[in-house]
């Protein structure tokens, strides 16, 4: 009987009554919140933007799943926590995902399967991918209701461990393994993604950094010619090619600068003073700042360098940044440069909460396409979180918290002749907030 009805065995009785749990609930979904995400996607038009960049080689009269439907389905799956294309097979008949893509929950055909999704991942070539990355920059610009006066671009890379003989995979000694090192660029003030670029597992050189900045900044300046742009990055982005390009194109920059004997000699007396003052004042730590002009052998000109010297119980620590910005050394280091650490949290949201390190395809173009789809899912979750009230705790919640609270909702879906009824749990704890979010989504401009 257990095998015939699908009961879950071994459950303890409650107050003497046996508990029978079976998979006979009918047309239910555990991801009803994707309906709200689908409305956000339609407002942003992400799937349509990306699909327009791909040439579909299929015969139009034999197409069961359009490119827009497949991209939307994949992005919603990732946002809901289903990071693999294999999940398409299990969820292609899920009523919530079918409705989110634009199909009736019961009578419409199922959504695309894993093989179809895998063929989509391998479809775009280099030209299509360049168009799609340009489309994501356009999405970034369109997301602002008015032209901002200033934007701050944080650029960094992250390890993406590979397994097998994949294109662009290289051994990286610091990470002690074969990996990619994709570049992530975010707008720091809003937390919006600008560009995610797959690249080999090696530290970028100056020419590559300058090339990436040139493409991104020119795309933004094509929309906003007069916007002020500040670029921040750690020491391996502080290349003279990148700084020279920024100086020629009125782009502000502040990069970390790796210490060397010349730089350390310039602050040796400052380090001694800080250490003595700490001993005399019995303080936990003492910080001192100094600025000076400095030119490495590969630079064609001297640049402004700010040194931060800190004396603590662990000893003396000296850090350096190079910049073309005006301001006091203390403000530039503590307020402007140190805020770059927020980029680590944005990368974590992209990589950990949305599993964008699932770049397991053998072709580099397919892995770049995956990064774009994961970035689309990032836009959905970021936009949903941004619709929460300004002073609510949801504004600072991580994506996995947003997912568990507003996406993972059980619901019964009933398709009737004149309408579709979605019944949510009466005990759902965030009813008012979900109602408010849905109302704000409806007011979003397309």
Secondary structure, DSSP 8 states (H G I E B T S, - for coil): -HHHHT--TT---BTTB-----S---SEES-TTHHHHHHHHHHHTHHHHHHTTS---S-GGG-SS-HHHHHHHHHHHHHTT--STTHHHHHTT-HHHHHHHT--TTTS-----HHHHHHHHTT--HHHHHHHHHHHHHHHHHTSSS--SEEEEEEEEEEEE--SS-TT-EEETTTTEEEEEEEEEEETTTTEEEEEE--BSS---HHHHHHHHHHHHHHHHHH-TT-EEEEEE-GGG--HHHHHHHHHTT-EEEEEE---HHHHHHTHHHHHHHHHHHHHHT-SEEEEEEEEEE--TT-SS-EEEEEEEEEETTEEEEEEEEE---S-HHIIIIIIIGGGGHHHHHHHIIIIIS-TT----SSHHHHHHHHHHHHHHHHHHHHHHHTS-TTSGGGG--HHHHIIIIIS--EEEEE-SS-EEEEE-TT-TTHHHHHHHHHHHHTS--
